[in-house]
């Protein structure tokens, strides 16, 4: 799954620890305006995608059609207050009768399917990295092999893969060892400091406020002053407890699960993980143990636009099909392929994929599923990733590039922009390259999270559903347009900023925005709707 913005590299550490608030205040806004991703630049000075303008000026009196959007993600809280009425319900399935009523191979699949769940209801929450799994699988066979010339062609291929994965795995472990202990220790020291100050002030640590911290003065004990210095450090670097906790949880999970060669949770599922044709596994509980990420994605696409609570999603007339496939850690290609096929077979017109990894051992299965879905007119929207890398040269899966060199036509790859003015327009974490089709808002987007709550999150994981929402919006109001035409409209109508000087993610160099993607543009719902309206009129006249 894509990482949060401050974990894009370390460089992650550089971003997390050393980037100050001053670097985020190039314009008059000190923080992201509410609902900024839906705003119009000409009206607000914020480079949102002009959703509200599209509804107000063009769509207000038009009739829409309900569009099914599949979310392949970590799960979704289908009971969220702002997603009521927005969750797909399988019309051919009777709930909880233990029968596959529609004969699609999935029993009681009311809102979608959980490919990470066992039939007894147990769920996988944590997984290893894909490179960990592949390295572990090959290590026992090839770690002591020296006589390569005696190997069969197949074994030579696997031997080369072993060394490739070994290098990737060891590089990741080295990165974690260089960065993780510092973050883990800092968080642990912060918790100790927090408890010390709370005890001194005779209040609960969870109730500690900034004002309480500031009650510690130079007259207090050296121990209390040291505790206060940790709090001051976080303020000075523009961070807070929640971000530090998220960084801690990332590194802690990576050490315990991500690079742990001995960890294998898949046994609870009971499937043959190597058999990509096996789909007789999983369960119908689509929320899972950690639906924060998927619920946030869902809200960006479809949070209710007709109520007065929470946030407004981009597409008003949409039903979300939930396909829980993405754990904390790397997803399995088999699960992704099966989720894509489920979406295509059950009426989804757009598939949002806010996840990615650097190794894809069953890529052919994913390619075949994408081709199958494309034959049914499905459009894919995929997050470009948060490693601040050029993905023209660095692997990022799944990808629209097939193994045979051809390219999926119904696929939009999305990078992330921020609400800040140049040169900080491009998100510091975003991947880029000509393979990226378009950019969209992805920094500090407020959306739905578990428990009818709301939260600001960042990542290309947030940019992809912005574009998914636009695609669903166009399909909803202009149902005569197909997926290929919708993609063309979104790319052609994007706001082109060819000479805008922006900071290139990773390098920190100032470059033309046009160099970071195929279109050199930011998605724009208003312009897309205008273009779709004209294209639709042309079609109707023929």
C-alpha positions in Angstrom: 0.0 0.0 0.0 1.2 3.5 -0.7 3.0 5.2 2.2 1.9 8.5 3.9 3.7 11.6 2.6 6.3 12.0 5.3 7.5 8.4 4.7 8.2 8.8 1.0 11.9 8.3 1.5 14.4 9.1 4.2 15.1 11.3 2.5 11.9 10.0 4.4 13.8 11.0 7.5 14.8 14.3 5.8 11.2 15.0 5.1 9.9 13.9 8.4 12.5 15.4 10.7 14.0 18.4 8.8 11.3 19.9 6.7 10.0 22.9 8.6 6.6 24.7 8.5 8.2 27.6 6.7 8.6 25.5 3.6 4.9 24.8 3.5 3.8 28.5 3.5 4.6 29.8 0.0 1.1 31.2 -0.4 -1.4 32.9 1.9 -2.8 29.6 3.1 -1.2 28.2 6.2 -3.0 24.9 5.9 -5.1 23.1 3.3 -8.5 24.8 2.9 -11.5 22.6 3.6 -12.7 20.7 0.6 -9.8 22.1 -1.4 -9.6 19.3 -3.9 -13.1 20.2 -5.2 -12.3 24.0 -5.5 -11.7 26.0 -8.7 -8.4 27.8 -9.2 -9.9 30.8 -10.9 -12.3 31.2 -8.0 -10.1 30.3 -5.0 -6.5 30.4 -6.0 -6.3 26.7 -5.1 -5.6 24.1 -7.7 -8.5 21.8 -7.0 -10.3 20.0 -9.8 -13.3 22.4 -10.0 -15.9 19.9 -9.0 -18.3 22.4 -7.4 -18.1 24.7 -10.4 -18.9 21.7 -12.7 -22.1 20.9 -10.7 -23.1 24.6 -10.4 -22.5 25.8 -13.9 -23.2 22.7 -16.1 -24.7 19.7 -14.3 -27.3 21.3 -12.0 -30.3 20.5 -14.3 -28.9 17.4 -15.9 -30.1 13.8 -15.2 -27.5 11.3 -14.1 -27.1 7.5 -14.1 -25.8 5.4 -11.3 -22.3 4.2 -11.8 -20.7 1.2 -10.0 -17.1 1.9 -8.9 -15.0 -0.9 -7.5 -12.5 0.0 -4.8 -9.7 -2.5 -4.5 -8.3 -1.6 -1.1 -7.9 -2.4 2.6 -11.7 -2.5 3.2 -14.3 0.1 3.7 -16.5 1.0 6.7 -19.8 0.6 4.9 -21.7 2.0 7.9 -20.0 5.4 7.8 -22.5 8.2 8.2 -21.3 10.0 5.0 -21.4 6.8 2.8 -25.0 5.9 3.5 -26.7 5.0 0.3 -23.4 4.9 -1.6 -22.4 1.3 -1.1 -23.2 -1.3 -3.8 -25.6 -4.0 -2.9 -25.6 -7.1 -5.1 -29.1 -7.2 -6.4 -29.0 -11.0 -7.2 -27.8 -12.2 -3.8 -30.0 -12.8 -0.7 -28.1 -11.8 2.4 -26.7 -14.3 4.9 -28.5 -17.4 3.6 -25.3 -19.3 3.0 -26.2 -19.8 -0.7 -24.5 -18.5 -3.9 -27.8 -17.2 -5.2 -26.4 -15.5 -8.3 -24.0 -18.4 -9.1 -21.0 -16.1 -9.4 -18.8 -18.3 -7.2 -19.1 -16.1 -4.1 -21.5 -16.9 -1.3 -23.5 -13.9 0.3 -21.3 -11.3 -1.5 -23.6 -8.5 -0.7 -21.3 -5.5 -0.9 -18.3 -7.1 -2.6 -15.7 -9.6 -1.3 -12.8 -9.9 1.1 -10.0 -11.8 -0.5 -7.9 -11.5 2.7 -10.4 -13.3 4.9 -10.8 -16.9 5.8 -14.1 -18.7 5.6 -14.3 -18.8 9.4 -14.2 -14.9 9.4 -10.5 -14.6 10.4 -8.7 -11.8 8.5 -5.2 -11.1 7.4 -4.3 -7.6 8.7 -0.5 -7.6 8.2 1.6 -9.0 5.4 5.2 -9.1 4.3 6.7 -7.2 1.4 6.5 -9.0 -1.8 10.3 -9.0 -2.2 10.5 -10.6 1.3 8.2 -13.4 0.2 10.0 -14.0 -3.1 13.5 -13.9 -1.5 12.4 -16.2 1.3 10.9 -18.7 -1.3 14.2 -18.9 -3.3 16.7 -18.5 -0.5 16.8 -22.1 0.7 17.3 -23.4 -2.8 19.9 -21.0 -4.1 21.8 -19.4 -1.3 24.7 -21.9 -1.4 24.7 -22.5 -5.2 28.0 -21.8 -6.9 28.0 -24.0 -10.0 25.6 -22.0 -12.2 26.6 -23.8 -15.4 25.1 -27.0 -14.1 21.7 -25.5 -13.5 18.7 -26.1 -15.9 17.4 -23.0 -17.8 14.5 -22.7 -15.4 16.9 -22.9 -12.4 19.2 -20.4 -13.9 16.3 -18.0 -14.3 15.3 -18.5 -10.7 18.9 -18.2 -9.6 19.1 -14.8 -11.2 15.8 -13.8 -9.6 17.2 -14.9 -6.2 20.1 -12.5 -6.5 17.9 -9.7 -7.8 15.4 -10.1 -4.8 18.3 -10.6 -2.4 19.7 -7.2 -3.4 16.3 -5.5 -3.1 15.6 -7.1 0.2 19.0 -6.2 1.8 18.7 -2.7 0.5 15.3 -2.3 2.2 16.6 -3.8 5.4 19.5 -1.4 5.4 17.2 1.5 4.8 15.0 0.5 7.7 17.9 -0.1 10.0 19.3 3.4 9.2 16.1 5.2 9.7 13.7 3.1 11.9 15.5 2.9 15.2 15.7 6.7 15.4 11.9 7.2 14.8 11.0 4.3 17.1 13.3 5.7 19.9 12.0 9.2 19.4 8.4 8.1 19.7 9.1 6.0 22.8 10.9 8.9 24.4 8.0 11.2 23.5 5.5 8.8 25.3 7.7 8.7 28.4 8.0 12.5 28.3 4.2 12.8 27.9 3.5 10.5 30.9 6.1 12.4 33.0 4.6 15.8 32.4 1.0 14.5 32.8 1.9 12.9 36.2 3.6 16.1 37.3 0.5 18.1 36.4 -1.8 15.5 37.8 -3.8 15.0 34.6 -4.4 12.1 32.3 -1.7 11.9 29.5 -4.4 11.6 26.8 -5.8 15.0 28.0 -2.4 16.8 27.8 -2.7 20.0 25.7 0.0 22.3 24.2 -0.8 24.8 27.0 -0.1 22.0 29.6 3.3 21.3 28.0 4.1 25.0 28.2 3.5 25.0 32.0 7.0 23.4 32.3 9.5 26.2 32.9 13.2 26.6 33.7 12.4 26.3 37.4 11.2 22.7 37.0 13.5 19.6 37.4 16.0 18.7 34.7 14.0 15.6 33.9 10.9 17.7 33.2 12.9 20.2 31.1 14.2 17.3 29.0 10.7 16.1 28.5 9.6 19.6 27.4 12.5 19.8 24.9 11.2 16.7 23.1 7.8 18.4 22.7 9.5 21.6 21.5 11.5 19.6 19.0 8.3 18.3 17.4 6.9 21.8 17.2 10.1 23.2 15.6 10.1 20.6 12.8 6.4 21.1 12.1 5.3 17.7 13.3 3.0 16.4 15.9 2.2 13.3 18.0 -0.1 11.7 15.4 2.5 12.0 12.6 5.2 10.7 14.8 3.0 7.8 15.9 2.2 7.0 12.2 6.0 6.9 11.4 6.6 4.7 14.5 3.8 2.3 13.4 5.2 2.1 9.9 8.8 1.2 11.0 7.6 -1.1 13.8 5.4 -3.0 11.3 8.1 -3.2 8.8 10.5 -4.8 11.2 7.9 -7.2 12.7 6.2 -8.1 9.4 7.4 -6.4 6.3 11.0 -7.8 6.2 10.4 -10.8 8.5 11.4 -13.8 6.5 9.7 -16.2 9.0 6.3 -14.4 8.9 3.6 -16.0 6.8 -0.1 -15.2 7.6 -1.5 -16.6 4.4 -2.0 -20.1 6.0 -5.2 -18.8 7.6 -6.8 -18.4 4.2 -6.5 -22.0 3.2 -6.1 -21.4 -0.6 -3.3 -22.4 -3.0 -1.6 -19.1 -3.2 0.5 -20.2 -6.2 -2.7 -21.1 -8.2 -3.9 -17.9 -9.8 -7.0 -19.7 -11.1 -8.2 -20.5 -7.6 -10.8 -18.1 -6.4 -12.6 -20.3 -3.9 -11.5 -18.4 -0.8 -12.3 -15.3 1.2 -15.4 -14.1 2.9 -18.1 -11.5 2.5 -17.1 -9.2 5.4 -15.6 -6.2 3.4 -14.6 -3.9 6.3 -11.7 -6.0 7.7 -9.5 -5.1 10.7 -8.2 -1.8 9.3 -10.4 0.0 6.8 -9.0 3.5 7.4 -7.2 3.7 4.0 -10.1 2.3 1.9 -12.7 4.3 3.7 -10.8 7.5 3.0 -10.6 6.6 -0.7 -14.3 5.9 -0.7 -15.2 9.3 0.7 -13.1 11.1 -1.9 -15.1 9.4 -4.6 -18.5 9.3 -3.2 -19.1 10.9 0.2 -22.7 12.1 0.2 -23.1 15.5 -1.6 -26.7 16.0 -0.5 -26.3 16.1 3.3 -24.9 18.8 5.6 -22.3 16.6 7.4 -18.7 15.6 6.7 -17.3 16.1 3.3 -18.4 16.0 -0.4 -17.3 13.3 -2.7 -16.8 14.0 -6.4 -19.5 11.8 -7.9 -23.0 12.2 -6.6 -24.6 9.2 -8.2 -22.4 6.2 -7.5 -22.4 2.9 -5.8 -19.1 1.5 -4.3 -18.3 -2.1 -4.7 -15.8 -3.1 -2.0 -13.0 -5.5 -2.7 -10.8 -6.0 0.3 -7.4 -7.1 -1.2 -4.8 -4.8 0.3 -3.3 -5.6 3.7 -0.8 -3.5 5.7 2.2 -4.7 3.6 2.3 -5.8 0.0 -0.8 -7.2 -1.7 -0.7 -10.6 -3.5 -1.0 -10.5 -7.3 -3.5 -13.4 -7.2 -5.8 -11.4 -5.0 -5.6 -8.4 -7.2 -6.3 -10.4 -10.4 -9.3 -12.1 -8.7 -10.6 -8.7 -7.5 -10.3 -7.2 -11.0 -12.3 -10.1 -12.5 -14.9 -9.9 -9.8 -15.4 -6.1 -10.5 -15.7 -6.7 -14.2 -18.1 -9.6 -13.8 -20.4 -7.7 -11.4 -20.9 -4.5 -13.2 -18.2 -2.1 -12.1 -17.3 0.5 -14.8 -14.3 2.1 -12.9 -11.8 0.3 -10.7 -9.8 2.4 -8.3 -6.4 1.0 -7.3 -4.6 3.0 -4.6 -1.8 0.6 -4.0 1.5 -0.6 -5.4 4.8 -2.5 -4.9 8.1 -3.0 -6.7 7.9 -6.8 -7.3 5.1 -8.7 -9.2 5.8 -12.4 -9.4 2.3 -13.2 -10.9 2.2 -10.2 -13.2 0.9 -12.3 -16.1 -2.2 -13.1 -14.0 -2.8 -9.4 -13.3 -2.2 -8.6 -17.0 -4.8 -11.2 -18.1 -7.3 -9.8 -15.6 -6.8 -6.3 -16.8 -7.3 -7.4 -20.4 -10.4 -9.3 -19.5 -11.9 -6.2 -17.7 -11.0 -3.9 -20.6 -12.9 -6.2 -22.9 -15.9 -5.4 -20.8 -15.4 -1.7 -20.9 -13.8 -1.1 -17.5 -11.6 1.9 -16.8 -8.7 1.6 -14.4 -7.3 4.4 -12.2 -4.1 3.7 -10.4 -2.0 5.6 -7.9 1.5 6.3 -9.1 3.1 5.7 -5.7 4.9 7.7 -3.0 8.6 6.9 -3.4 9.4 10.2 -5.2 10.9 8.1 -8.0 10.8 8.2 -11.8 8.6 5.2 -12.5 9.7 5.2 -16.1 12.9 3.6 -14.8 11.8 2.2 -11.4 9.4 -0.7 -11.1 5.9 0.1 -9.8 3.2 -2.6 -9.9 0.5 -3.0 -11.0 1.3 -1.2 -14.2 -0.4 -0.4 -17.5 2.6 -1.9 -19.2 2.0 -5.6 -20.0 4.7 -8.1 -19.9 4.7 -8.4 -23.7 5.5 -4.7 -24.0 2.0 -3.5 -25.0 0.0 -1.0 -22.9 -3.5 -1.2 -21.3 -5.5 1.5 -23.1 -8.2 1.9 -20.4 -5.8 2.9 -17.6 -5.0 6.3 -16.0 -1.9 6.6 -13.8 -2.1 9.5 -11.3 0.5 11.5 -9.5 -0.2 13.9 -6.6 -0.3 17.6 -6.3 -0.6 19.8 -3.2 -2.7 22.8 -2.3 0.4 24.9 -2.1 1.6 27.4 -4.7 4.7 26.9 -6.8 7.3 25.6 -6.5 5.6 23.2 -4.0 2.7 22.4 -6.3 3.8 18.8 -6.8 3.6 16.6 -3.7 7.1 15.9 -2.4 6.4 12.2 -2.2 4.8 11.7 -5.6 6.3 9.4 -8.2 6.5 10.8 -11.7 7.5 10.1 -15.3 6.0 9.8 -18.7 4.1 6.7 -17.6 2.1 9.0 -15.2 -0.8 10.3 -17.2 -2.0 13.2 -15.1 -1.7 14.7 -11.6 -4.5 15.4 -9.1 -4.8 16.7 -5.5 -3.2 14.3 -3.0 -2.0 16.3 0.0 -4.1 16.9 3.1 -7.4 15.7 1.7 -10.1 15.5 4.3 -12.3 12.4 3.9 -14.1 9.7 5.7 -12.4 7.2 8.0 -13.7 4.4 10.2 -16.3 5.1 12.8 -18.1 8.0 11.0 -15.0 10.1 11.5 -13.0 12.3 9.2 -9.3 12.8 8.7 -6.7 14.6 6.5 -4.5 12.0 4.6 -1.9 12.4 1.9 -0.6 10.2 -0.9 -1.2 9.3 -4.5 -3.7 7.0 -2.9 -5.8 10.1 -2.5 -5.1 11.4 -6.0 -6.3 8.3 -7.7 -9.8 8.5 -6.3 -10.0 12.1 -7.3 -9.6 11.0 -10.9 -11.8 8.0 -10.3 -14.5 10.3 -9.1 -14.2 12.5 -12.2 -14.4 9.4 -14.4 -17.5 8.2 -12.6 -19.0 11.7 -12.9 -18.5 11.7 -16.7 -20.0 8.2 -17.0 -22.9 9.2 -14.8 -24.0 12.2 -16.9 -22.7 11.1 -20.3 -23.4 7.3 -20.5 -23.0 7.2 -24.2 -19.2 7.7 -23.8 -17.0 4.6 -23.4 -14.0 4.1 -21.1 -11.5 5.0 -23.8 -13.3 8.3 -24.5 -13.6 9.1 -20.8 -9.8 8.6 -20.4 -9.1 10.8 -23.4 -11.4 13.5 -22.0 -9.7 13.5 -18.6 -6.3 13.7 -20.1 -7.1 16.3 -22.8 -9.1 18.5 -20.4 -6.5 18.6 -17.7 -5.1 22.0 -16.8 -1.8 22.2 -18.7 1.0 24.0 -16.9 4.0 23.4 -19.2 6.3 26.1 -17.9 5.3 26.1 -14.3 8.5 25.7 -12.2 8.0 23.0 -9.5 10.2 21.1 -7.2 10.9 17.6 -8.6 10.2 15.0 -6.0 13.3 13.3 -4.7 15.9 15.6 -6.3 14.7 18.9 -5.1 15.5 20.5 -8.4 13.3 23.1 -10.1 11.9 21.6 -13.3 9.0 22.4 -15.7 5.8 20.7 -14.5 5.4 19.3 -18.0 8.4 17.0 -17.5 6.8 15.0 -14.7 3.9 13.4 -16.6 2.6 12.6 -20.1 0.1 15.4 -20.2 1.8 18.0 -18.0 -1.6 18.7 -16.5 -3.8 18.6 -13.4 -7.2 16.9 -13.7 -10.1 19.3 -14.0 -13.7 18.1 -13.6 -15.2 21.3 -14.9 -13.2 21.2 -18.1 -13.8 17.5 -18.4 -17.6 17.9 -18.2 -17.5 20.7 -20.8 -15.5 18.5 -23.2 -17.7 15.4 -22.5 -20.8 17.5 -23.2 -19.5 18.5 -26.6 -18.3 15.0 -27.4 -21.7 13.6 -26.4 -23.5 16.1 -28.6 -21.3 15.2 -31.6 -22.1 11.5 -31.1 -25.9 12.1 -30.8 -25.8 14.1 -34.1 -24.3 11.2 -36.0 
